Amino acid sequence: VQLQASGGGLVQAGGSLRLSCAASGTIFRINDMEWYRQAPGKERELVAGITSGGFRNYEDSGKGRFTISRDNAKNTVYLQMNSLKPEDTAVYYCSAEVMTGPQYEYTYWGQGTLVTVSS
């Protein structure tokens, strides 16, 4: 299973970006999918998560500005980021709890996509 993240880039403060993360490979089912981020010199932190049924949770850093969604048919999770701030600058990683068979679930990570917000 591979997770391919895309959509990062350079944006001015107040701007928007949409990140995508597509899973491919031997997939029986995908359960939770999440977005994390890691800023320079800081630990990786959870940004948002979404269950297979569409229940969403957000950390305070993104509440009201970020929206997580998923397309189960495409095995893809998205993160719409609006009103971006310089402190949102980080490498953003997607993760997914993937069942490769009826009994086996593993956590997979994408390679990360860099988001840079200029002031």
PyMOL commands that set and color helices and strands:
alter all, ss='L'
color gray80, all
select helices_A, chain A and resi 72-74+86-88
alter helices_A, ss='H'
color red, helices_A
select strands_A, chain A and resi 2-6+9-12+17-24+29-38+45-50+56-58+66-71+76-81+90-101+104-109+113-118
alter strands_A, ss='S'
color yellow, strands_A
deselect
rebuild
show_as cartoon
